[in-house]
Amino acid sequence: MLELIITSTLNGILYGMLLFLMASGLTVIFSMLGVLNFAHASFYMLGAFFGFQLSRWFGFWPALIIAPVLAGALGAAVERYGLRNVHKNGHVAELLFTFGLAYAIEEVVQMIWGKSPMDYRVPAVLDFPAFTIFSTNYPAYKIFMLAVAVAIFAALLIGLKKTRVGMIVQAALTHPHMVGHLGHNVGRIFMLVFGFGTALAAVAGVIAGPALVTQSNMAGLLGPILFVVVVVGGLGSLPGAFIASLLIGLLQTFAVSINGSLASVFGPLGPGHTLLADVWNVTVAQVAPILPYVLLVLILILRPMGLLGTRET
């Protein structure tokens, strides 16, 4: 039991931090541009595929640097030549643009790499057990993934709160016209922030690709959870996204590891309750995929602005 708790906690924190790497970029983009980028998870997928291809040519470590830069440059180009022109037509046009972009990216990925999973492997230098919990070996690569996520989270907080660039970005979030009057190119700031947000998603893709499955539908599998994180944390709230990421990561990881059901707790139903028999025997692990969405519904009912969001946001 203790082994299950410790392992599930580590895996939940790791999964939550990976979610935060993506949700943080999406949150900053929404705060600045007011755009819920439906294609954000597609840049996570691009990061994984770029990382896979570049690791075959140059090795994993160069790929970890080059892939996010390529994805970030592509994201900046999307903002500069796509969203900026669509923005004048309103939020509906922006949502449709990013929705279509997500499908376009997925189709391009399938044309280049196909639909089968890629043989994206953990680098040999990190392919060993870091420690043993009771009888379970915990991979060193997962510790590396967690360390990268924590380091980026700390750098992001320090960068936004303590540096001149971070202060300019925060000012542009709330008072773009004043920042423009002070001589800063607000359009360029928007473009760079959008590119940086997509690069963060790509970092998550590069480091998650060897541990998870790298395939052309990975954006569709993770995209909905990403928006749950952003809404539960509070639209535009970076600390809220961090808390929601960890909450959902731990919730889903623990739920997957629990095989208990109502039948195991209260006993089987009598012969007169055949209509409820299937529901009575459903395990917690079987309903684990829907729990984040149940949390989303409860948050929208009880606190529509999210955990740390505001009505103004």
KEGU-913115 format. One record per residue: residue number from 1; residue in one letter; x, y, z of N, C-alpha, C, O in turn. Coordinates in steps of 0.02 Angstrom, whole numbers. Each point is the difference from the previous one (the first is absolute). Layout:
<rs>
{r NUM 'A' {X Y Z} {X Y Z} {X Y Z} {X Y Z}}
...
</rs>
This chain:
<rs>
{r 1 'M' {42 -60 0} {-42 60 0} {43 63 0} {-13 47 -38}}
{r 2 'L' {65 -47 81} {45 58 3} {38 8 -66} {10 56 -24}}
{r 3 'E' {9 -112 -6} {34 3 -65} {-45 31 -53} {22 41 -40}}
{r 4 'L' {-86 -60 40} {-48 28 -47} {-8 75 9} {-3 38 -48}}
{r 5 'I' {-1 -16 110} {-9 71 15} {61 41 -23} {-8 52 -32}}
{r 6 'I' {68 -77 48} {61 38 -19} {8 2 -76} {14 53 -28}}
{r 7 'T' {-22 -111 -5} {7 -2 -73} {-52 42 -35} {16 37 -46}}
{r 8 'S' {-78 -41 68} {-54 39 -31} {11 75 11} {-16 40 -43}}
{r 9 'T' {42 -22 102} {14 71 13} {54 26 -46} {-7 54 -28}}
{r 10 'L' {61 -92 20} {54 21 -46} {-25 6 -72} {14 49 -34}}
{r 11 'N' {-52 -99 12} {-26 1 -68} {-50 56 -10} {-3 32 -52}}
{r 12 'G' {-38 -19 104} {-49 53 -5} {32 69 -4} {-22 43 -38}}
{r 13 'I' {74 -32 79} {36 64 -3} {34 9 -67} {-1 54 -29}}
{r 14 'L' {31 -108 3} {33 3 -65} {-51 17 -55} {13 44 -41}}
{r 15 'Y' {-69 -78 40} {-52 12 -50} {-27 71 7} {-12 35 -50}}
{r 16 'G' {3 -13 112} {-25 67 12} {48 54 -24} {-21 51 -28}}
{r 17 'M' {86 -62 38} {50 49 -23} {4 3 -76} {11 53 -29}}
{r 18 'L' {-20 -110 -4} {-2 0 -73} {-61 39 -25} {4 38 -48}}
{r 19 'L' {-60 -48 82} {-60 39 -18} {13 75 10} {-21 41 -41}}
{r 20 'F' {57 -25 95} {13 71 13} {44 31 -54} {-9 58 -18}}
{r 21 'L' {58 -96 -7} {44 27 -52} {-42 24 -60} {16 50 -31}}
{r 22 'M' {-69 -87 16} {-43 20 -56} {-51 52 21} {-12 48 -36}}
{r 23 'A' {-17 -58 95} {-53 46 23} {28 70 14} {-36 49 -8}}
{r 24 'S' {99 -44 29} {29 65 15} {4 42 -63} {-17 59 1}}
{r 25 'G' {40 -89 -56} {3 37 -63} {-69 21 -23} {-9 56 -24}}
{r 26 'L' {-38 -101 29} {-69 15 -20} {-30 55 43} {-37 42 -25}}
{r 27 'T' {52 -43 90} {-26 50 46} {28 69 -16} {-37 49 -1}}
{r 28 'V' {102 -45 -11} {31 65 -16} {-28 27 -66} {-13 60 -6}}
{r 29 'I' {4 -105 -43} {-27 21 -65} {-71 27 9} {-18 51 -29}}
{r 30 'F' {-23 -86 69} {-68 23 11} {0 67 37} {-40 44 -17}}
{r 31 'S' {83 -36 67} {3 62 38} {16 59 -45} {-29 54 7}}
{r 32 'M' {76 -64 -53} {22 55 -42} {-45 13 -60} {-18 57 -14}}
{r 33 'L' {-1 -110 -20} {-37 8 -63} {-75 -14 7} {-38 18 -45}}
{r 34 'G' {18 -48 101} {-70 -18 7} {-21 -56 -47} {-58 -6 -18}}
{r 35 'V' {107 -36 -1} {-13 -54 -48} {9 -67 34} {53 -14 28}}
{r 36 'L' {-105 -28 -30} {8 -70 21} {23 -40 -61} {-39 -17 -44}}
{r 37 'N' {104 4 43} {32 -30 -58} {-14 -75 -3} {32 -39 36}}
{r 38 'F' {-79 17 -77} {-17 -70 -6} {57 -41 -31} {1 -61 5}}
{r 39 'A' {46 95 -37} {56 -36 -31} {59 -7 47} {53 -23 -21}}
{r 40 'H' {-61 43 84} {58 0 45} {28 -70 10} {61 -9 -1}}
{r 41 'A' {-105 -40 10} {23 -69 9} {35 -26 -63} {40 -47 4}}
{r 42 'S' {-55 76 -61} {32 -21 -62} {74 18 1} {41 -35 -31}}
{r 43 'F' {-23 90 65} {71 17 6} {36 -47 48} {60 -11 -7}}
{r 44 'Y' {-97 -16 55} {28 -53 42} {17 -61 -43} {53 -30 7}}
{r 45 'M' {-99 13 -52} {12 -56 -46} {58 15 -47} {42 -43 -12}}
{r 46 'L' {-39 104 -14} {56 18 -43} {67 -5 37} {50 -21 -28}}
{r 47 'G' {-51 41 92} {61 -5 39} {24 -73 5} {59 -14 -5}}
{r 48 'A' {-107 -32 15} {17 -71 5} {28 -25 -67} {50 -36 0}}
{r 49 'F' {-82 53 -55} {22 -25 -65} {66 34 -22} {44 -32 -27}}
{r 50 'F' {-38 97 39} {63 34 -14} {56 -31 42} {55 -12 -25}}
{r 51 'G' {-70 0 89} {50 -31 43} {20 -69 -24} {59 -17 1}}
{r 52 'F' {-108 -22 -23} {15 -67 -26} {46 4 -62} {50 -35 -4}}
{r 53 'Q' {-68 78 -43} {38 4 -62} {70 28 12} {49 -26 -27}}
{r 54 'L' {-45 79 67} {65 31 13} {45 -46 42} {61 1 -8}}
{r 55 'S' {-91 -40 52} {40 -46 41} {31 -55 -43} {53 -25 16}}
{r 56 'R' {-87 7 -71} {29 -49 -46} {58 30 -39} {47 -36 -18}}
{r 57 'W' {-50 100 5} {54 32 -38} {58 23 44} {58 -11 -17}}
{r 58 'F' {-74 43 74} {52 33 40} {5 -27 71} {48 16 35}}
{r 59 'G' {-96 -57 -13} {-1 -22 69} {-53 36 41} {-28 51 -22}}
{r 60 'F' {13 -79 81} {-55 26 40} {12 71 26} {-44 42 -1}}
{r 61 'W' {105 -29 25} {13 64 34} {-3 59 -48} {-30 51 18}}
{r 62 'P' {58 -53 -78} {-12 54 -47} {-74 7 -18} {-25 56 -8}}
{r 63 'A' {-10 -113 3} {-71 3 -17} {-40 35 54} {-48 35 -15}}
{r 64 'L' {68 -43 78} {-35 32 55} {3 76 -5} {-44 35 26}}
{r 65 'I' {95 -9 -58} {7 73 -9} {-30 23 -66} {-36 50 -3}}
{r 66 'I' {52 -86 -50} {-20 23 -67} {-75 -7 -12} {-31 44 -29}}
{r 67 'A' {1 -100 52} {-71 -12 -14} {-46 55 28} {-44 24 -36}}
{r 68 'P' {53 -3 100} {-42 55 26} {11 65 -38} {-47 40 -8}}
{r 69 'V' {109 -28 -13} {14 62 -38} {-38 -1 -66} {-30 51 -20}}
{r 70 'L' {30 -108 -15} {-36 -6 -63} {-75 9 11} {-33 36 -38}}
{r 71 'A' {6 -70 89} {-72 5 14} {-18 71 21} {-53 26 -19}}
{r 72 'G' {96 6 59} {-13 69 20} {1 48 -58} {-41 46 -4}}
{r 73 'A' {88 -56 -43} {3 42 -60} {-63 -9 -42} {-27 48 -27}}
{r 74 'L' {4 -110 22} {-62 -13 -37} {-59 33 35} {-44 28 -34}}
{r 75 'G' {42 -32 100} {-54 33 38} {1 75 -9} {-53 31 -8}}
{r 76 'A' {113 -1 9} {5 73 -10} {-25 18 -70} {-33 52 -9}}
{r 77 'A' {49 -92 -41} {-24 13 -68} {-76 -6 -5} {-32 38 -35}}
{r 78 'V' {4 -86 72} {-73 -8 1} {-33 63 28} {-51 24 -26}}
{r 79 'E' {80 4 80} {-29 61 29} {8 59 -47} {-46 39 -10}}
{r 80 'R' {106 -32 -19} {14 59 -41} {-39 1 -65} {-27 52 -19}}
{r 81 'Y' {22 -109 -15} {-30 -1 -66} {-70 -32 -1} {-33 0 -52}}
{r 82 'G' {12 -27 109} {-66 -30 3} {-46 34 49} {-47 35 -20}}
{r 83 'L' {60 -45 84} {-45 26 52} {-5 75 -2} {-54 28 13}}
{r 84 'R' {109 6 -27} {-2 73 0} {-48 27 -53} {-33 51 10}}
{r 85 'N' {29 -85 -67} {-46 20 -52} {-72 -21 14} {-47 34 -19}}
{r 86 'V' {40 -90 55} {-67 -26 16} {-30 38 59} {-62 3 7}}
{r 87 'H' {104 26 35} {-22 31 63} {-55 53 -11} {-46 6 40}}
{r 88 'K' {52 31 -93} {-48 55 -12} {-70 -26 -14} {-48 38 3}}
{r 89 'N' {41 -103 -18} {-66 -29 -14} {-33 -30 62} {-55 -28 -5}}
{r 90 'G' {88 34 63} {-31 -22 62} {24 -68 24} {38 -34 -34}}
{r 91 'H' {-61 16 95} {23 -61 33} {-24 -64 -36} {35 -51 0}}
{r 92 'V' {-94 54 -29} {-25 -60 -35} {47 -18 -57} {16 -58 -11}}
{r 93 'A' {5 108 -27} {46 -12 -56} {66 -27 26} {30 -44 -32}}
{r 94 'E' {-6 69 89} {63 -25 29} {-6 -73 20} {45 -40 -13}}
{r 95 'L' {-101 23 46} {-10 -69 20} {-3 -47 -60} {30 -54 0}}
{r 96 'L' {-66 75 -52} {-5 -41 -60} {68 -7 -34} {16 -53 -26}}
{r 97 'F' {22 107 27} {67 -2 -30} {45 -51 35} {31 -42 -32}}
{r 98 'T' {-29 45 100} {43 -46 37} {-28 -72 -3} {39 -48 1}}
{r 99 'F' {-105 41 -5} {-30 -66 -6} {20 -32 -67} {19 -58 -2}}
{r 100 'G' {-23 97 -51} {22 -25 -65} {74 -14 -3} {23 -47 -32}}
{r 101 'L' {17 90 65} {72 -8 1} {19 -67 33} {46 -34 -22}}
{r 102 'A' {-82 16 76} {14 -63 34} {-8 -59 -47} {42 -45 -1}}
{r 103 'Y' {-96 45 -39} {-10 -54 -47} {52 1 -56} {23 -53 -22}}
{r 104 'A' {-5 113 0} {50 5 -53} {68 -28 24} {33 -36 -38}}
{r 105 'I' {-13 53 99} {63 -25 27} {-2 -76 6} {49 -34 -17}}
{r 106 'E' {-105 7 40} {-5 -73 7} {6 -34 -68} {32 -52 -5}}
{r 107 'E' {-64 80 -46} {4 -30 -67} {71 3 -28} {23 -47 -31}}
{r 108 'V' {11 103 42} {68 6 -24} {46 -50 35} {42 -32 -32}}
{r 109 'V' {-52 23 98} {40 -48 37} {-12 -71 -27} {47 -39 -7}}
{r 110 'Q' {-110 23 -8} {-15 -66 -27} {30 -11 -69} {22 -55 -16}}
{r 111 'M' {-21 108 -25} {31 -6 -66} {75 -11 3} {28 -37 -40}}
{r 112 'I' {5 68 89} {72 -5 5} {22 -63 37} {44 -36 -23}}
{r 113 'W' {-75 23 82} {22 -55 42} {-48 -60 2} {18 -53 26}}
{r 114 'G' {-78 61 -54} {-48 -55 1} {-40 -2 64} {8 42 44}}
{r 115 'K' {-50 -93 -39} {-44 -7 58} {26 -48 53} {-26 -2 55}}
{r 116 'S' {77 -36 -71} {27 -49 47} {42 35 53} {30 52 -13}}
{r 117 'P' {-26 -80 73} {43 28 53} {73 0 -20} {23 -46 -34}}
{r 118 'M' {13 98 55} {71 6 -16} {43 -37 51} {-20 -8 58}}
{r 119 'D' {78 -14 -79} {47 -34 44} {45 52 33} {60 3 -11}}
{r 120 'Y' {-92 39 53} {35 54 34} {22 -26 69} {-41 -10 44}}
{r 121 'R' {107 0 -36} {25 -34 58} {31 47 51} {23 55 -17}}
{r 122 'V' {-23 -77 78} {34 36 54} {75 1 -14} {27 -52 -19}}
{r 123 'P' {7 108 29} {73 2 -12} {36 -50 45} {-19 -10 58}}
{r 124 'A' {71 -21 -85} {34 -54 36} {28 23 67} {3 -40 47}}
{r 125 'V' {18 103 -43} {31 24 62} {-49 3 57} {20 2 58}}
{r 126 'L' {-86 0 -74} {-51 4 52} {-43 -63 3} {-52 -1 33}}
{r 127 'D' {73 -51 -68} {-39 -62 -3} {23 -48 55} {30 -52 -14}}
{r 128 'F' {-45 70 76} {16 -44 57} {-46 19 58} {-27 55 0}}
{r 129 'P' {18 -100 48} {-43 16 57} {35 48 48} {57 -12 20}}
{r 130 'A' {-91 66 -2} {30 50 45} {0 -26 72} {49 10 37}}
{r 131 'F' {-102 -43 -17} {-5 -29 67} {-55 -53 0} {-37 -6 -49}}
{r 132 'T' {34 -31 102} {-49 -53 6} {-47 14 58} {23 12 56}}
{r 133 'I' {-88 -12 -69} {-50 8 53} {-30 -69 13} {-39 -26 -39}}
{r 134 'F' {58 -3 96} {-20 -68 16} {23 -47 -57} {59 -15 -4}}
{r 135 'S' {-104 -6 -38} {20 -46 -54} {-5 34 -69} {9 -33 -51}}
{r 136 'T' {-22 98 50} {-10 35 -64} {61 45 -15} {20 40 41}}
{r 137 'N' {8 -48 -101} {55 43 -23} {-29 63 -31} {-42 -4 -45}}
{r 138 'Y' {64 63 68} {-25 62 -28} {52 27 -49} {57 12 19}}
{r 139 'P' {-76 -2 -84} {49 17 -52} {33 68 13} {-33 47 23}}
{r 140 'A' {96 -42 -39} {35 63 6} {-27 52 -49} {1 60 15}}
{r 141 'Y' {-27 -83 -72} {-26 47 -49} {-60 38 27} {-9 59 -16}}
{r 142 'K' {-33 -92 55} {-57 35 30} {22 54 49} {-31 53 5}}
{r 143 'I' {85 -67 32} {28 50 45} {26 60 -41} {-8 57 20}}
{r 144 'F' {39 -73 -76} {24 54 -45} {-59 42 -25} {4 61 -1}}
{r 145 'M' {-58 -94 -20} {-59 37 -23} {-27 46 54} {-16 58 -13}}
{r 146 'L' {13 -83 74} {-25 40 56} {47 59 14} {-23 56 12}}
{r 147 'A' {88 -68 -15} {49 53 13} {-5 55 -53} {2 60 17}}
{r 148 'V' {-10 -78 -80} {-8 49 -54} {-63 42 11} {2 61 -7}}
{r 149 'A' {-57 -94 24} {-63 36 10} {5 48 58} {-23 57 -5}}
{r 150 'V' {52 -79 61} {7 44 58} {46 59 -16} {-14 57 19}}
{r 151 'A' {70 -70 -54} {47 53 -17} {-33 52 -45} {11 60 10}}
{r 152 'I' {-51 -81 -58} {-34 47 -45} {-52 40 39} {-8 60 -11}}
{r 153 'F' {-28 -93 56} {-49 35 42} {33 55 41} {-25 56 3}}
{r 154 'A' {82 -72 29} {36 49 40} {26 58 -43} {-5 58 19}}
{r 155 'A' {33 -75 -77} {26 51 -45} {-56 45 -26} {10 61 -8}}
{r 156 'L' {-68 -90 -5} {-57 38 -24} {-23 50 53} {-13 58 -16}}
{r 157 'L' {8 -80 78} {-21 44 54} {50 57 10} {-19 58 6}}
{r 158 'I' {84 -76 -3} {51 51 10} {2 48 -59} {7 60 9}}
{r 159 'G' {-13 -87 -70} {2 42 -59} {-57 50 -3} {10 58 -19}}
{r 160 'L' {-70 -79 39} {-58 44 -3} {-1 51 57} {-24 56 -9}}
{r 161 'K' {51 -76 67} {-6 43 59} {61 44 13} {-7 53 30}}
{r 162 'K' {66 -75 -52} {61 34 22} {39 34 -55} {46 39 14}}
{r 163 'T' {-61 -52 -78} {40 28 -54} {-37 56 -35} {-61 5 3}}
{r 164 'R' {99 36 -37} {-30 56 -37} {-46 -25 -57} {-54 26 -11}}
{r 165 'V' {77 -79 -23} {-40 -28 -53} {-67 -25 27} {-52 11 -30}}
{r 166 'G' {55 -46 88} {-61 -24 31} {-47 56 19} {-61 -7 -8}}
{r 167 'M' {88 62 33} {-42 57 19} {-34 31 -61} {-58 20 3}}
{r 168 'I' {96 -16 -58} {-29 27 -62} {-56 -45 -25} {-53 24 -21}}
{r 169 'V' {65 -90 24} {-52 -48 -22} {-62 6 43} {-55 2 -25}}
{r 170 'Q' {64 1 92} {-57 6 45} {-38 65 -12} {-61 1 3}}
{r 171 'A' {98 52 -16} {-33 64 -14} {-39 -4 -66} {-55 28 -5}}
{r 172 'A' {83 -63 -44} {-34 -6 -64} {-64 -43 6} {-46 7 -40}}
{r 173 'L' {44 -50 91} {-60 -41 10} {-60 43 17} {-56 -12 -23}}
{r 174 'T' {68 64 65} {-56 39 27} {-5 69 -31} {-55 27 -6}}
{r 175 'H' {111 3 -13} {-1 69 -26} {42 4 -64} {51 34 -1}}
{r 176 'P' {-72 -67 -53} {40 -1 -61} {10 69 -31} {53 14 -28}}
{r 177 'H' {-104 29 32} {6 66 -30} {53 42 37} {39 36 -32}}
{r 178 'M' {-37 -41 98} {50 37 38} {70 -25 -16} {46 40 -7}}
{r 179 'V' {-38 -106 1} {65 -28 -18} {21 24 -69} {59 14 -11}}
{r 180 'G' {-107 -10 -35} {16 26 -66} {21 72 1} {46 20 -36}}
{r 181 'H' {-78 21 78} {18 71 6} {70 9 30} {32 51 -11}}
{r 182 'L' {-9 -101 49} {67 4 30} {54 -21 -49} {59 -1 18}}
{r 183 'G' {-78 -17 -79} {49 -14 -52} {11 -74 -14} {44 -17 -41}}
{r 184 'H' {-82 -26 72} {9 -73 -12} {-46 -22 -57} {-56 25 -7}}
{r 185 'N' {80 -71 -32} {-39 -27 -55} {-46 -55 27} {21 -58 8}}
{r 186 'V' {-84 76 6} {-47 -47 31} {-13 -60 -46} {-6 -56 23}}
{r 187 'G' {0 69 -88} {-11 -54 -47} {56 -52 2} {-13 -60 -3}}
{r 188 'R' {74 84 9} {57 -46 4} {-1 -38 65} {17 -59 2}}
{r 189 'I' {-37 92 53} {-6 -34 64} {-51 -56 -4} {12 -56 23}}
{r 190 'F' {-70 71 -54} {-52 -51 -8} {27 -60 -40} {-11 -57 19}}
{r 191 'M' {47 71 -73} {27 -53 -42} {50 -43 38} {-2 -61 -4}}
{r 192 'L' {47 93 42} {50 -37 37} {-30 -41 57} {22 -56 13}}
{r 193 'V' {-73 84 20} {-32 -37 54} {-37 -60 -28} {1 -54 30}}
{r 194 'F' {-35 62 -87} {-34 -56 -31} {50 -54 -19} {-11 -60 10}}
{r 195 'G' {67 81 -39} {53 -48 -18} {29 -34 61} {14 -60 -2}}
{r 196 'F' {-5 98 55} {28 -30 62} {-49 -50 30} {21 -53 24}}
{r 197 'G' {-86 69 -26} {-50 -46 26} {-1 -66 -39} {-5 -53 30}}
{r 198 'T' {9 57 -96} {1 -61 -40} {67 -38 10} {1 -61 -5}}
{r 199 'A' {53 97 18} {64 -34 13} {-4 -39 65} {29 -54 5}}
{r 200 'L' {-63 81 46} {-8 -37 63} {-38 -66 -12} {18 -52 27}}
{r 201 'A' {-71 56 -68} {-36 -61 -17} {45 -50 -36} {-4 -60 11}}
{r 202 'A' {48 86 -55} {45 -44 -36} {52 -32 46} {18 -58 -10}}
{r 203 'V' {5 94 61} {46 -29 49} {-33 -61 33} {31 -52 9}}
{r 204 'A' {-95 61 10} {-36 -56 30} {-4 -59 -49} {6 -58 21}}
{r 205 'G' {-15 72 -85} {-3 -53 -49} {67 -36 -8} {1 -61 -6}}
{r 206 'V' {54 98 5} {66 -30 -8} {16 -47 58} {24 -55 -11}}
{r 207 'I' {-37 78 72} {20 -42 57} {-52 -55 15} {17 -51 30}}
{r 208 'A' {-80 62 -51} {-51 -51 13} {-1 -53 -55} {-23 -56 11}}
{r 209 'G' {47 74 -71} {-3 -46 -56} {31 -68 13} {-31 -51 -16}}
{r 210 'P' {92 47 44} {30 -66 12} {-36 -41 54} {1 -61 -3}}
{r 211 'A' {-32 95 51} {-33 -35 55} {-71 -19 -17} {-25 -52 22}}
{r 212 'L' {-9 93 -63} {-68 -14 -21} {2 -23 -73} {54 -12 -28}}
{r 213 'V' {-111 6 -3} {-3 -22 -70} {1 61 -45} {-43 44 6}}
{r 214 'T' {90 -41 -52} {4 54 -49} {-36 -22 -64} {26 -41 -38}}
{r 215 'Q' {-86 67 28} {-40 -17 -59} {-43 59 -19} {-5 49 37}}
{r 216 'S' {-26 -53 -96} {-32 59 -30} {-65 21 34} {-25 54 -14}}
{r 217 'N' {-2 -95 59} {-62 20 35} {13 21 72} {-47 7 39}}
{r 218 'M' {110 3 -21} {16 17 70} {-26 68 20} {-15 12 58}}
{r 219 'A' {9 35 -106} {-28 65 17} {-73 -5 18} {-24 32 47}}
{r 220 'G' {-13 -73 -85} {-71 -9 14} {-13 -34 67} {-51 12 32}}
{r 221 'L' {98 -55 -11} {-8 -35 63} {12 46 60} {-32 -8 52}}
{r 222 'L' {78 56 -59} {18 43 56} {-32 68 -2} {-7 33 52}}
{r 223 'G' {-14 -10 -111} {-29 67 -7} {-58 15 46} {1 52 33}}
{r 224 'P' {-52 -96 -29} {-57 14 45} {21 8 73} {-26 44 35}}
{r 225 'I' {73 -86 -11} {23 5 70} {33 68 11} {-6 29 54}}
{r 226 'L' {41 -5 -104} {35 64 5} {-49 57 13} {14 44 41}}
{r 227 'F' {-71 -44 -75} {-49 53 11} {-35 -9 67} {-22 50 30}}
{r 228 'V' {15 -111 -6} {-26 -11 67} {46 33 52} {-24 33 46}}
{r 229 'V' {89 -41 -55} {49 30 46} {-8 75 2} {-2 31 53}}
{r 230 'V' {-1 -1 -112} {-3 74 -5} {-64 26 31} {1 51 36}}
{r 231 'V' {-58 -84 -48} {-63 24 26} {-5 -12 75} {-23 44 37}}
{r 232 'V' {45 -102 -13} {-2 -15 72} {45 48 38} {-19 25 53}}
{r 233 'G' {79 -12 -79} {46 45 34} {-23 72 -2} {17 39 45}}
{r 234 'G' {-55 -20 -96} {-21 69 -8} {31 30 -62} {61 4 -4}}
{r 235 'L' {-102 16 -44} {26 27 -62} {47 59 13} {-20 49 30}}
{r 236 'G' {81 -56 -54} {49 54 7} {41 -3 63} {44 42 10}}
{r 237 'S' {-55 -91 35} {37 -4 63} {54 -52 -5} {-14 -60 -6}}
{r 238 'L' {77 81 8} {56 -47 -3} {5 -42 63} {9 -61 -6}}
{r 239 'P' {-14 90 67} {0 -43 60} {-60 -48 0} {6 -57 23}}
{r 240 'G' {-63 80 -48} {-58 -44 -4} {12 -59 -46} {-21 -56 14}}
{r 241 'A' {54 69 -71} {17 -54 -46} {47 -51 32} {-6 -60 -12}}
{r 242 'F' {52 85 53} {47 -45 35} {-37 -45 49} {12 -60 2}}
{r 243 'I' {-56 90 39} {-37 -39 49} {-46 -50 -34} {-4 -58 20}}
{r 244 'A' {-31 81 -72} {-47 -44 -36} {37 -58 -34} {-25 -56 -2}}
{r 245 'S' {84 70 -25} {40 -53 -33} {18 -55 49} {-9 -59 -14}}
{r 246 'L' {34 79 73} {18 -50 50} {-62 -37 26} {1 -60 10}}
{r 247 'L' {-56 97 0} {-62 -31 24} {-25 -53 -48} {-17 -55 20}}
{r 248 'I' {14 72 -84} {-25 -47 -50} {48 -57 -10} {-21 -57 -9}}
{r 249 'G' {86 71 10} {50 -53 -7} {-5 -51 56} {1 -60 -13}}
{r 250 'L' {-7 83 75} {-7 -45 57} {-67 -36 -1} {-3 -60 14}}
{r 251 'L' {-50 96 -30} {-67 -30 -2} {-3 -58 -49} {-24 -54 17}}
{r 252 'Q' {49 66 -77} {-5 -52 -51} {47 -58 13} {-17 -58 -12}}
{r 253 'T' {77 73 38} {48 -54 13} {-24 -46 56} {5 -61 -5}}
{r 254 'F' {-30 91 59} {-25 -41 55} {-62 -40 -21} {-8 -58 19}}
{r 255 'A' {-36 90 -58} {-61 -34 -22} {16 -61 -43} {-32 -52 7}}
{r 256 'V' {82 58 -50} {18 -56 -44} {25 -60 40} {-8 -57 -21}}
{r 257 'S' {38 70 78} {30 -54 40} {-50 -33 48} {18 -48 35}}
{r 258 'I' {-79 73 -32} {-50 -28 47} {-49 -44 -38} {-34 23 -46}}
{r 259 'N' {31 -85 64} {-45 -47 -33} {-65 -13 39} {-39 -44 -17}}
{r 260 'G' {29 83 70} {-60 -9 41} {-62 24 -35} {2 44 -43}}
{r 261 'S' {-59 -73 62} {-65 20 -27} {-50 1 57} {16 -19 56}}
{r 262 'L' {-76 41 -71} {-53 0 51} {-15 -72 22} {-15 -12 58}}
{r 263 'A' {20 -34 -105} {-13 -70 17} {52 -27 49} {-16 -39 44}}
{r 264 'S' {80 61 -52} {52 -24 45} {-7 29 70} {26 -28 48}}
{r 265 'V' {-59 86 -42} {-8 32 65} {-65 -23 34} {1 -17 60}}
{r 266 'F' {-55 18 -97} {-66 -15 31} {-26 -69 -17} {-53 -20 25}}
{r 267 'G' {88 -17 -67} {-23 -66 -19} {-42 2 -64} {-23 53 -21}}
{r 268 'P' {13 -111 -10} {-38 -2 -63} {-74 15 12} {-27 -10 54}}
{r 269 'L' {-5 36 -107} {-71 14 3} {-41 -64 -6} {24 -50 -26}}
{r 270 'G' {-84 53 52} {-45 -57 -5} {-26 -9 -71} {12 43 -43}}
{r 271 'P' {-46 -98 31} {-25 -14 -68} {-52 50 -25} {-14 2 -60}}
{r 272 'G' {-14 37 104} {-51 48 -21} {27 67 -24} {-38 45 -16}}
{r 273 'H' {104 -39 13} {30 64 -20} {44 -9 -62} {56 26 -2}}
{r 274 'T' {-80 -62 -46} {41 -14 -59} {17 62 -40} {52 3 -32}}
{r 275 'L' {-96 48 35} {13 61 -38} {60 39 27} {35 34 -37}}
{r 276 'L' {-22 -40 103} {56 35 30} {62 -43 8} {52 24 23}}
{r 277 'A' {-57 -87 -43} {55 -46 12} {65 22 -35} {54 -3 29}}
{r 278 'D' {-60 26 -91} {60 22 -37} {33 60 33} {61 1 8}}
{r 279 'V' {-101 48 12} {28 59 33} {30 -19 67} {52 26 19}}
{r 280 'W' {-85 -71 17} {23 -21 66} {69 -33 -2} {38 2 48}}
{r 281 'N' {-23 -34 -104} {63 -37 -7} {55 40 -35} {55 -26 -9}}
{r 282 'V' {-69 86 -12} {51 42 -33} {53 20 51} {-17 23 54}}
{r 283 'T' {81 -32 -72} {54 18 46} {20 73 -8} {-16 32 -50}}
{r 284 'V' {52 -7 101} {24 69 -3} {48 8 -59} {0 53 -33}}
{r 285 'A' {41 -104 19} {47 4 -56} {-36 9 -66} {25 33 -45}}
{r 286 'Q' {-84 -64 38} {-37 6 -62} {-29 69 -11} {-8 22 -57}}
{r 287 'V' {-9 13 110} {-28 68 -7} {54 54 5} {-16 59 -5}}
{r 288 'A' {79 -79 15} {54 49 8} {4 50 -58} {11 59 13}}
{r 289 'P' {-20 -80 -77} {5 50 -55} {-51 56 3} {12 54 -26}}
{r 290 'I' {-70 -66 58} {-52 52 0} {4 44 62} {-35 51 4}}
{r 291 'L' {76 -69 46} {2 38 62} {22 73 -10} {-30 44 31}}
{r 292 'P' {80 -29 -74} {16 71 -11} {-58 40 -27} {-8 59 16}}
{r 293 'Y' {-34 -90 -57} {-57 36 -29} {-56 9 51} {-37 49 -2}}
{r 294 'V' {32 -97 48} {-47 8 57} {23 59 43} {-41 40 21}}
{r 295 'L' {106 -36 -9} {27 56 37} {-13 66 -36} {-17 50 32}}
{r 296 'L' {24 -50 -98} {-13 60 -39} {-73 23 8} {-13 59 10}}
{r 297 'V' {-33 -106 -14} {-71 16 7} {-14 29 69} {-37 49 7}}
{r 298 'L' {66 -80 45} {-11 24 69} {29 71 9} {-31 42 32}}
{r 299 'I' {90 -30 -61} {31 66 5} {-44 53 -34} {-10 55 26}}
{r 300 'L' {-15 -72 -85} {-42 48 -37} {-65 15 37} {-27 55 -5}}
{r 301 'I' {1 -105 42} {-61 11 39} {13 40 63} {-36 47 15}}
{r 302 'L' {89 -66 22} {12 28 66} {44 63 -1} {-10 45 40}}
{r 303 'R' {57 -43 -87} {46 58 -3} {20 11 -73} {53 -22 -21}}
{r 304 'P' {-97 55 -18} {11 6 -72} {65 34 -20} {25 -11 -55}}
{r 305 'M' {4 53 99} {62 34 -18} {61 -44 11} {56 21 -16}}
{r 306 'G' {-65 -82 42} {56 -45 12} {29 9 69} {-22 43 38}}
{r 307 'L' {72 -84 -22} {27 1 68} {31 67 18} {-12 26 54}}
{r 308 'L' {54 1 -98} {35 63 14} {-16 53 -52} {36 51 -4}}
{r 309 'G' {-87 -61 -36} {-18 50 -50} {-42 55 31} {-21 -4 58}}
{r 310 'T' {8 55 -97} {-43 56 22} {-54 10 -52} {6 -22 -57}}
{r 311 'R' {-58 56 76} {-55 14 -46} {24 46 -57} {-23 -5 -56}}
{r 312 'E' {71 50 73} {25 45 -52} {36 -40 -54} {-6 16 -59}}
{r 313 'T' {43 -69 80} {33 -43 -49} {-50 -33 -47} {20 -37 -45}}
</rs>
